[in-house]
Amino acid sequence: MSTNRSRQIEDIPLSVLDLAPITEGATATEAFKNTRDLAKHADKWGYHRYWVAEHHNMPGIASAATSVLIGHVAEATTAIRVGSGGIMLPNHAPLMIAEQFGTLESLYPGRIDLGLGRAPGTDQRTAYALRRGHGSGGDDFPEMLEELRAYFNPDLAGGVVPVHAVPGEGLDIPVWLLGSSGFSARLAAQLGLPFAFASHFSPENTLPALDLYYSNFKPSEVLDAPYAMVAANVAAADTEEKAQFLATSMEQQFLGLIRNQPSKLQPPVKNMDELATDYERSILKKQFGSAIVGTGDQVKEELQSFLNETGANEVMIHSQIFDHAARLKSFEIVAEATGRKNR
């Protein structure tokens, strides 16, 4: 893997991935209040980006109307970049996404990111309800991406576009490709675009996908060199024992996905072994074994190891913690441990 492994965690951007979790006993209204509060907190602590992700038919995730939530976050913050991690492009007409993000960029100039994925962000039945049988299955994602980018920059289509995105056309909105396998890694490399990898739920594919991206990258008007961001599950607390306890909410969320029984984010438990079978525990270990959990010093050390291993330019932190105050504290501990200052 040809990339720079000399970067220090203190010197690279740290960002936030938020799924707007709906906790057990709470509602989407409370989830949105917490998202707004966390975004303001991350803004003060020097985090670089705050991304929300498109998911559907998930009782514990409130970020289905992703563009609307981005506006809610951007309005409450001042410096942090706000964007999608990501918009699932096959669910939408490219023109609509160009107009939505053109609107966001016009409202919050210089702060909007457009991260794109090709998965539906849901189950097949819900995907059909979203697309009504007329949408893309993801196979034509490269063509949809080309169309979307041309709405922002008609020169990419030879300067001739039959339909104009207003607002959108002529705006400089960074486009990222997101992935959990090699498809988007290779496409991002071919187009010279930044690439974000979902290490938080596809840890075994991280290095192969990054290798594809680094080794196939072609410089473009967007980037002279590869720019990769990797996402990691993180839970930090004042003691390792408390951090491990907090992290069991994330583990229970994974367990629900294994069982095809998604639910609201559950309170932490003292012993995950009592909730899962041996087979489920083996899957959890594979899926969640790369999570970074501990005190500030422990998290800093593991983040540095993760950075050394991946050669990434940026790390995005995903923390599904049940108690909102503990979640705020976790991001604060990570910021302090990696040399960020409350501004």
C-alpha positions in Angstrom: 0.0 0.0 0.0 1.8 3.1 -1.2 0.8 5.8 1.2 2.2 8.0 4.0 2.3 6.3 7.4 4.3 9.0 9.2 1.2 11.1 10.1 0.4 11.8 13.7 -3.1 11.6 15.1 -2.6 15.1 16.6 -1.9 16.6 13.1 -4.8 15.2 11.0 -8.4 16.2 11.0 -10.8 14.3 13.2 -14.5 14.2 12.2 -17.9 12.9 13.4 -20.3 10.4 11.8 -23.8 10.7 13.4 -26.7 8.4 12.7 -29.0 10.5 14.9 -29.7 7.5 17.1 -33.2 7.1 18.6 -32.6 5.7 22.1 -35.0 3.2 23.8 -37.8 5.3 25.4 -37.1 8.3 23.3 -38.4 9.8 20.0 -36.9 11.2 16.8 -37.6 14.7 18.2 -35.1 14.0 21.0 -32.7 12.4 18.6 -32.6 15.6 16.5 -32.1 17.7 19.6 -29.1 15.5 20.6 -27.7 15.7 17.1 -27.8 19.4 17.1 -26.2 19.5 20.6 -23.5 17.1 19.6 -22.7 19.1 16.5 -22.3 22.3 18.4 -20.1 20.4 20.9 -18.0 19.0 18.0 -17.7 22.5 16.5 -16.3 23.9 19.7 -13.8 21.1 20.1 -12.3 21.5 16.7 -13.7 18.5 14.8 -13.4 19.1 11.1 -16.6 17.6 9.7 -20.0 16.4 10.9 -21.7 13.9 8.6 -25.1 12.3 8.9 -26.1 9.2 7.0 -29.1 8.1 5.0 -30.9 5.0 6.4 -34.5 3.9 6.0 -36.9 1.6 7.9 -34.5 1.6 10.9 -36.3 2.2 14.2 -33.1 3.4 15.9 -31.9 5.8 13.2 -33.6 9.2 12.6 -31.5 10.5 9.7 -33.7 9.3 6.8 -34.3 12.9 5.4 -30.5 13.5 5.3 -30.5 16.8 3.5 -33.0 18.3 5.9 -31.0 17.2 8.9 -27.8 18.6 7.4 -29.5 22.0 7.3 -30.6 21.6 10.9 -27.0 20.9 11.9 -25.4 23.6 9.7 -27.7 26.3 11.1 -26.6 25.5 14.6 -22.8 25.5 14.0 -20.3 28.0 12.7 -17.0 26.5 11.5 -17.4 22.7 11.2 -18.1 21.3 7.7 -21.5 19.5 7.5 -22.4 16.8 5.0 -23.7 13.4 4.1 -22.0 10.2 5.0 -23.8 9.5 2.8 -26.6 10.1 0.4 -27.5 6.8 -1.2 -27.6 8.1 -4.8 -29.6 5.2 -6.4 -32.6 6.2 -4.1 -32.8 9.7 -5.8 -32.8 11.5 -9.1 -29.4 13.1 -9.4 -31.0 16.5 -10.3 -32.9 16.5 -6.9 -29.6 15.9 -5.0 -27.9 18.7 -7.0 -30.7 21.1 -6.1 -30.8 20.0 -2.5 -27.1 20.4 -1.9 -27.0 23.5 -4.1 -29.5 24.9 -1.7 -27.5 23.9 1.4 -24.3 25.3 -0.1 -26.1 28.6 -0.9 -27.3 28.8 2.7 -24.0 27.8 4.3 -21.3 28.7 1.8 -18.0 26.8 2.0 -19.2 24.3 4.6 -21.2 21.6 2.8 -19.9 18.1 1.8 -21.7 15.6 -0.5 -20.7 12.0 0.3 -22.3 9.5 -1.9 -23.0 5.7 -1.6 -24.5 3.2 -4.0 -26.2 0.9 -1.5 -29.9 1.5 -0.7 -29.3 2.1 3.0 -32.1 -0.3 3.9 -33.7 -3.7 3.1 -34.9 -4.6 -0.4 -38.6 -4.1 0.4 -37.9 -0.6 1.6 -35.7 0.1 -1.4 -38.6 -0.8 -3.6 -40.9 1.6 -1.7 -38.3 4.4 -2.2 -37.8 3.7 -5.9 -41.2 2.3 -6.8 -39.5 -0.1 -9.1 -38.2 2.6 -11.4 -35.0 3.5 -9.6 -31.5 2.3 -9.9 -30.3 -1.0 -8.4 -26.8 0.6 -8.0 -25.3 -0.9 -11.2 -25.5 2.4 -13.0 -24.0 4.3 -10.1 -21.1 5.6 -12.2 -23.5 7.1 -14.7 -25.7 8.6 -12.0 -22.5 10.1 -10.5 -21.5 11.5 -13.8 -24.9 13.1 -14.3 -24.9 14.6 -10.8 -21.4 16.1 -11.1 -22.4 17.7 -14.5 -25.2 19.6 -12.8 -22.6 21.3 -10.6 -20.1 21.7 -13.4 -21.5 21.5 -17.0 -17.9 21.4 -18.4 -17.9 17.8 -17.3 -20.6 17.2 -19.9 -18.9 19.2 -22.6 -20.7 22.4 -21.5 -24.0 21.3 -22.8 -26.7 20.3 -20.2 -30.4 20.2 -21.1 -31.5 20.9 -17.5 -29.9 23.3 -15.1 -29.7 22.8 -11.3 -30.8 26.0 -9.7 -29.3 26.4 -7.2 -26.4 24.0 -7.7 -24.8 24.9 -11.0 -21.4 26.6 -10.7 -21.1 25.8 -6.9 -18.0 24.2 -5.5 -19.4 21.3 -3.4 -16.9 18.6 -2.6 -18.1 15.2 -3.8 -16.8 12.2 -1.9 -17.4 8.5 -2.7 -18.2 6.2 0.2 -17.7 2.5 0.3 -17.5 -0.7 2.4 -15.9 -2.7 -0.4 -13.7 -2.1 -3.4 -16.2 -0.8 -6.0 -16.3 2.8 -4.9 -12.6 2.7 -3.9 -11.7 1.9 -7.5 -14.2 4.5 -9.0 -13.0 7.2 -6.6 -9.4 6.5 -7.7 -10.3 6.6 -11.4 -12.0 9.9 -11.0 -9.5 11.5 -8.7 -12.1 12.0 -5.9 -11.7 11.7 -2.1 -12.7 8.4 -0.7 -14.3 7.6 2.7 -14.3 3.9 3.9 -16.8 2.5 6.4 -14.3 0.7 8.6 -16.8 0.9 11.5 -19.0 -1.8 9.9 -16.7 -3.4 7.4 -13.3 -3.7 9.1 -12.1 -6.8 7.2 -12.4 -4.9 3.9 -10.6 -1.7 5.0 -7.0 -2.4 3.9 -7.9 -4.1 0.5 -10.2 -1.2 -0.4 -7.7 1.4 0.6 -5.0 -0.4 -1.4 -7.2 -0.3 -4.5 -7.7 3.4 -4.0 -4.1 4.3 -3.4 -2.7 2.1 -6.1 -5.2 3.2 -8.8 -5.5 6.9 -8.0 -5.3 9.3 -11.0 -4.7 13.0 -10.3 -7.6 15.2 -11.3 -8.8 18.9 -11.0 -10.1 17.9 -7.6 -7.1 16.2 -6.1 -3.4 15.9 -7.0 -3.0 12.9 -4.6 -5.2 10.4 -2.9 -7.2 11.6 0.1 -8.7 8.9 2.2 -10.9 9.1 5.3 -11.6 6.0 7.5 -14.5 5.7 10.0 -14.0 4.0 13.4 -16.2 3.0 16.3 -15.0 4.8 19.4 -16.2 4.9 23.0 -14.1 6.9 25.5 -14.6 7.5 29.2 -12.6 8.3 32.3 -12.0 4.6 33.0 -11.6 1.7 30.7 -14.3 -0.2 32.6 -16.8 2.6 32.0 -15.9 2.9 28.3 -16.4 -0.9 27.8 -19.7 -0.6 29.5 -20.8 2.3 27.3 -19.7 0.4 24.2 -22.2 -2.4 24.8 -24.9 -0.2 23.3 -23.1 -0.3 20.0 -22.6 -4.0 20.4 -26.3 -4.5 21.0 -27.0 -2.5 17.8 -24.8 -4.9 15.8 -26.4 -7.9 17.5 -29.8 -6.6 16.3 -28.5 -6.4 12.7 -27.1 -9.9 12.9 -30.6 -11.1 14.0 -32.3 -9.0 11.4 -34.1 -7.3 14.3 -33.0 -3.6 14.3 -34.2 -1.7 17.3 -33.8 1.6 19.1 -30.4 2.1 20.7 -30.4 0.1 23.9 -29.0 1.0 27.4 -25.6 -0.5 28.1 -25.3 -3.8 29.9 -22.7 -5.3 32.2 -22.3 -8.5 30.4 -22.9 -8.9 26.6 -22.2 -12.7 26.9 -25.6 -13.1 28.5 -27.3 -11.6 25.4 -25.6 -13.5 22.6 -25.0 -17.1 21.5 -21.5 -18.4 20.9 -22.1 -18.0 17.1 -23.3 -14.4 17.6 -20.4 -13.6 19.8 -18.0 -14.8 17.1 -19.6 -12.5 14.5 -19.6 -9.6 17.0 -15.9 -10.1 17.6 -15.2 -10.0 13.9 -17.5 -7.0 13.4 -16.8 -5.0 16.5 -13.3 -6.3 17.4 -11.7 -3.3 15.8 -13.6 -0.8 17.9 -11.5 1.7 19.9 -12.6 1.7 23.5 -10.9 3.0 26.6 -9.6 6.1 28.3 -8.2 9.1 26.5 -4.7 7.8 26.4 -5.8 4.3 25.3 -8.0 5.8 22.5 -5.2 8.0 21.3 -2.8 5.1 21.1 -5.3 2.9 19.2 -6.2 5.8 16.9 -2.5 6.2 16.1 -2.2 2.5 15.3 -5.3 2.7 13.1 -3.8 5.7 11.3 -0.4 3.9 10.9 -2.1 0.8 9.5 -4.4 2.7 7.0 -2.3 5.6 6.0 -5.4 7.7 6.0 -5.6 11.5 5.8 -8.5 11.8 8.2 -10.4 9.7 10.7 -14.2 9.9 11.3 -15.5 8.8 14.7 -18.7 7.0 15.1 -20.0 6.7 18.7 -23.4 5.1 19.4 -23.6 5.8 23.1 -26.9 5.6 24.9 -26.5 8.4 27.4 -26.2 11.8 25.6 -24.0 13.3 28.3 -21.7 10.3 28.1 -21.6 10.7 24.4 -20.7 14.3 24.6 -18.0 13.4 27.1 -16.6 10.7 24.9 -16.0 13.2 22.0 -14.5 15.7 24.4 -12.1 13.1 25.8 -11.0 12.1 22.3 -10.5 15.8 21.4 -8.4 16.5 24.5 -6.3 13.4 24.1 -5.4 14.2 20.5 -4.5 17.8 21.2 -7.7 19.6 20.2 -8.6 22.7 22.1 -12.1 24.0 23.1 -12.5 27.1 21.0 
